[in-house]
């Protein structure tokens, strides 16, 4: 069971997280205009020196800037999390992103590609076209990651980062996530509002290849709001413990190769 933690932006934060046994440690490049960040590069390198996998989200998808970014950071995984849809304009975006992922595979054969797939909130019945979108991207991705779209009555509301999914702190519709796991030929990482309090139930219900946490393992400010880029080590420790406890209850149906980004049956 893969454990993945975002958003780690400082090299000094890496060692305590590695010590907990986290497998993938993720960082975010926040701007195409300022993609070259030496501190972030050192963070990626520190993750790799700890023997863990570094995952990098670029919050942009211009091909040449993405290639420059990958050349500079050299992560183990590049993670794309654009908002996807099957509307007419959305299909064009998907086709462009698929072409980008295909070119990344050609240029960087050792680099794994993770693709976020949108799922509505637990209480929402909005159709995010999750399964058809996953089918489109499956052939050019090594991992899928479920993530929550804020929607009410089928109308998308503003995401925390415009044009992208993630960091909502809200649980996605686990039934849809479970169906994605059942249909997908590549490993699916369950994300979206996962915390030490619900990750055990999420793993038991969805049976993913791994779990991801960001917002719900952050430190809180005086008003109880998550502080971005600041992790709560005690909550992370409990998250990892609950993940291991849940994984121990599942049948051992996935081999180690399948859990590291290769197709499985």
C-alpha positions as CSV (number, residue, x, y, z in Angstrom):
1,X,0.0,0.0,0.0
2,X,1.7,3.2,-1.2
3,X,1.5,6.2,1.1
4,X,1.9,9.6,-0.6
5,X,2.1,13.0,1.1
6,X,1.9,16.5,-0.4
7,X,2.9,19.4,-0.3
8,X,6.5,19.3,0.9
9,X,8.4,22.4,-0.3
10,X,11.4,22.6,2.0
11,X,14.3,20.1,2.3
12,X,14.3,20.4,6.1
13,X,10.8,18.8,6.2
14,X,11.8,15.7,4.3
15,X,13.7,13.6,6.9
16,X,11.0,13.4,9.5
17,X,8.5,12.4,6.9
18,X,10.8,9.8,5.4
19,X,11.3,8.4,8.9
20,X,7.6,7.7,9.2
21,X,7.8,5.3,6.2
22,X,6.1,7.4,3.6
23,X,6.7,6.1,0.1
24,X,6.1,9.1,-2.2
25,X,6.8,12.7,-1.1
26,X,5.3,15.3,-3.4
27,X,6.1,19.0,-4.1
28,X,4.4,21.6,-6.2
29,X,5.8,24.1,-8.8
30,X,3.4,26.9,-8.3
31,X,4.2,29.1,-11.3
32,X,5.2,28.7,-14.9
33,X,6.8,32.2,-14.6
34,X,9.0,31.2,-11.7
35,X,9.4,27.4,-12.2
36,X,13.1,27.3,-11.3
37,X,13.2,27.2,-7.5
38,X,16.5,26.0,-6.0
39,X,15.0,25.2,-2.6
40,X,12.4,23.0,-4.2
41,X,15.0,21.3,-6.3
42,X,17.0,20.6,-3.2
43,X,13.8,19.2,-1.6
44,X,13.3,16.7,-4.6
45,X,16.9,15.7,-4.3
46,X,16.7,15.2,-0.5
47,X,13.6,12.9,-1.0
48,X,15.6,10.8,-3.5
49,X,18.6,10.6,-1.2
50,X,16.3,9.2,1.5
51,X,15.4,6.4,-0.8
52,X,11.9,7.6,-1.4
53,X,10.1,8.6,-4.6
54,X,9.7,12.3,-5.4
55,X,6.5,13.4,-7.1
56,X,6.3,16.8,-8.7
57,X,3.1,18.7,-9.7
58,X,3.6,21.5,-12.2
59,X,0.6,23.9,-12.0
60,X,1.0,24.6,-15.8
61,X,1.1,22.5,-18.9
62,X,2.8,24.4,-21.6
63,X,5.0,21.6,-23.1
64,X,8.3,23.5,-23.4
65,X,8.0,24.8,-19.8
66,X,7.1,21.4,-18.5
67,X,10.2,19.9,-20.3
68,X,12.4,22.6,-18.8
69,X,10.9,21.9,-15.4
70,X,11.5,18.1,-15.7
71,X,15.1,18.6,-16.9
72,X,15.7,20.9,-13.9
73,X,14.1,18.9,-11.1
74,X,14.4,15.3,-12.3
75,X,11.7,13.9,-10.2
76,X,10.7,10.2,-10.1
77,X,7.0,11.0,-10.9
78,X,5.4,13.9,-12.6
79,X,1.8,14.5,-11.5
80,X,-0.7,16.4,-13.6
81,X,-4.0,17.5,-11.9
82,X,-5.8,19.7,-14.4
83,X,-9.6,19.9,-14.2
84,X,-10.9,17.5,-16.9
85,X,-14.3,17.3,-18.6
86,X,-15.9,15.8,-21.7
87,X,-17.5,19.1,-22.8
88,X,-16.5,20.2,-26.3
89,X,-13.7,22.6,-25.0
90,X,-12.8,20.0,-22.3
91,X,-12.2,17.3,-24.9
92,X,-9.7,19.5,-26.7
93,X,-7.9,20.1,-23.5
94,X,-7.8,16.4,-22.8
95,X,-6.4,15.7,-26.3
96,X,-3.7,18.3,-25.7
97,X,-2.8,16.8,-22.3
98,X,-2.7,13.3,-23.7
99,X,-0.3,14.4,-26.4
100,X,1.9,16.0,-23.7
101,X,2.0,12.8,-21.6
102,X,2.8,10.8,-24.7
103,X,5.7,13.1,-25.5
104,X,6.9,12.9,-21.9
105,X,7.0,9.2,-22.1
106,X,9.1,9.5,-25.3
107,X,11.5,12.0,-23.8
108,X,11.8,10.6,-20.3
109,X,11.4,6.8,-20.4
110,X,12.3,6.4,-16.7
111,X,9.8,8.9,-15.5
112,X,6.4,7.8,-14.1
113,X,3.3,9.8,-14.9
114,X,0.5,10.3,-12.4
115,X,-2.8,11.7,-13.6
116,X,-5.5,13.1,-11.2
117,X,-9.0,11.9,-12.2
118,X,-11.9,14.1,-11.0
119,X,-14.6,12.6,-8.7
120,X,-17.5,14.5,-7.1
121,X,-17.9,15.0,-3.4
122,X,-19.3,12.3,-1.2
123,X,-22.7,14.1,-0.9
124,X,-22.7,15.1,-4.5
125,X,-24.4,13.3,-7.4
126,X,-22.8,15.4,-10.1
127,X,-21.4,13.3,-12.9
128,X,-17.7,14.1,-13.4
129,X,-17.3,11.6,-16.3
130,X,-14.7,9.9,-14.1
131,X,-14.6,6.5,-15.8
132,X,-14.6,7.7,-19.4
133,X,-11.9,10.3,-18.6
134,X,-9.8,7.6,-16.9
135,X,-10.2,5.4,-20.0
136,X,-8.9,8.2,-22.2
137,X,-5.7,8.7,-20.1
138,X,-5.0,5.2,-19.0
139,X,-2.7,4.4,-22.0
140,X,-0.4,7.4,-21.2
141,X,-0.4,7.2,-17.4
142,X,1.3,5.0,-14.8
143,X,-0.9,5.9,-11.9
144,X,-4.3,7.5,-11.4
145,X,-5.1,9.6,-8.4
146,X,-8.7,10.3,-7.4
147,X,-9.4,13.8,-6.3
148,X,-12.4,15.8,-5.2
149,X,-14.3,18.3,-7.4
150,X,-16.4,20.8,-5.6
151,X,-19.8,20.6,-7.2
152,X,-23.4,21.1,-6.3
153,X,-26.3,19.9,-8.5
154,X,-23.9,19.3,-11.3
155,X,-22.5,22.9,-11.4
156,X,-18.8,23.2,-10.8
157,X,-17.9,25.8,-8.2
158,X,-14.5,27.4,-7.9
159,X,-11.7,25.0,-7.0
160,X,-9.0,26.0,-4.5
161,X,-6.6,26.4,-7.4
162,X,-8.4,27.5,-10.5
163,X,-8.3,25.0,-13.4
164,X,-7.0,22.2,-11.2
165,X,-8.4,19.6,-8.8
166,X,-7.1,19.0,-5.3
167,X,-6.5,20.4,-1.8
168,X,-10.2,20.7,-1.1
169,X,-10.0,18.7,2.2
170,X,-13.3,17.1,1.2
171,X,-13.9,13.4,0.6
172,X,-14.6,12.2,-2.9
173,X,-17.4,9.7,-3.7
174,X,-15.9,6.4,-2.6
175,X,-18.3,4.3,-4.7
176,X,-17.0,5.9,-7.9
177,X,-13.4,5.6,-6.7
178,X,-14.0,1.9,-6.0
179,X,-15.4,1.4,-9.5
180,X,-12.3,3.2,-10.9
181,X,-10.0,0.8,-9.0
182,X,-12.0,-2.2,-10.3
183,X,-11.8,-1.1,-13.9
184,X,-8.3,0.4,-14.1
185,X,-5.3,-1.5,-15.6
186,X,-3.0,0.9,-13.7
187,X,-2.6,1.5,-9.9
188,X,-5.1,4.0,-8.4
189,X,-4.1,6.2,-5.5
190,X,-7.1,7.2,-3.3
191,X,-7.0,10.9,-2.4
192,X,-9.5,13.6,-1.5
193,X,-10.0,14.6,2.1
194,X,-8.1,11.6,3.5
195,X,-7.1,11.9,7.1
196,X,-6.0,9.7,10.0
197,X,-9.6,9.5,11.0
198,X,-11.0,8.1,7.7
199,X,-8.1,6.5,5.8
200,X,-8.7,3.1,7.3
201,X,-12.3,3.0,6.1
202,X,-11.3,4.4,2.8
203,X,-8.8,1.7,2.1
204,X,-11.2,-1.0,3.3
205,X,-14.0,0.2,1.0
206,X,-12.1,1.3,-2.1
207,X,-9.2,-1.1,-2.0
208,X,-6.8,1.2,-3.8
209,X,-3.1,0.6,-4.6
210,X,-2.2,3.5,-2.3
211,X,-3.5,6.6,-0.4
212,X,-2.5,10.3,-0.6
213,X,-3.0,13.1,1.9
214,X,-2.3,16.8,1.8
215,X,-4.8,19.2,3.5
216,X,-6.0,16.9,6.3
217,X,-2.5,16.2,7.6
218,X,-1.5,19.9,7.6
219,X,-1.0,22.0,10.8
220,X,-4.0,24.2,11.8
221,X,-4.0,27.9,12.5
222,X,-5.7,29.5,15.5
223,X,-9.1,29.3,13.7
224,X,-8.7,25.6,13.0
225,X,-7.9,26.1,9.3
226,X,-5.2,24.0,7.5
227,X,-2.0,25.9,6.9
228,X,-0.7,25.1,3.4
229,X,2.8,23.6,3.2
230,X,3.0,23.0,6.9
231,X,2.6,19.4,8.0
232,X,1.5,18.0,11.4
233,X,4.0,15.2,12.0
234,X,1.8,13.6,14.7
235,X,-1.2,13.4,12.3
236,X,1.1,12.1,9.6
237,X,2.3,9.4,11.9
238,X,-1.3,8.3,12.6
239,X,-2.1,8.5,8.9
240,X,0.7,6.0,8.1
241,X,-0.2,3.8,11.0
242,X,-3.9,3.6,10.0
243,X,-2.9,3.0,6.4
244,X,-0.7,0.0,7.5
245,X,-3.5,-1.3,9.7
246,X,-6.0,-1.2,6.9
247,X,-3.6,-2.7,4.4
248,X,-3.0,-5.6,6.7
249,X,-6.7,-6.6,6.5
250,X,-6.8,-6.7,2.6
251,X,-6.1,-9.9,0.6
252,X,-2.6,-9.8,-1.0
253,X,-3.8,-9.6,-4.6
254,X,-1.3,-7.0,-5.9
255,X,2.3,-7.8,-6.3
256,X,5.1,-5.3,-5.6
257,X,5.7,-4.5,-9.3
258,X,2.0,-3.6,-9.8
259,X,2.1,-1.2,-6.9
260,X,5.0,0.7,-8.4
261,X,3.3,2.0,-11.6
262,X,3.1,-1.1,-13.8
263,X,0.0,-2.6,-15.3
264,X,-1.6,-5.4,-13.3
265,X,-4.3,-7.9,-14.0
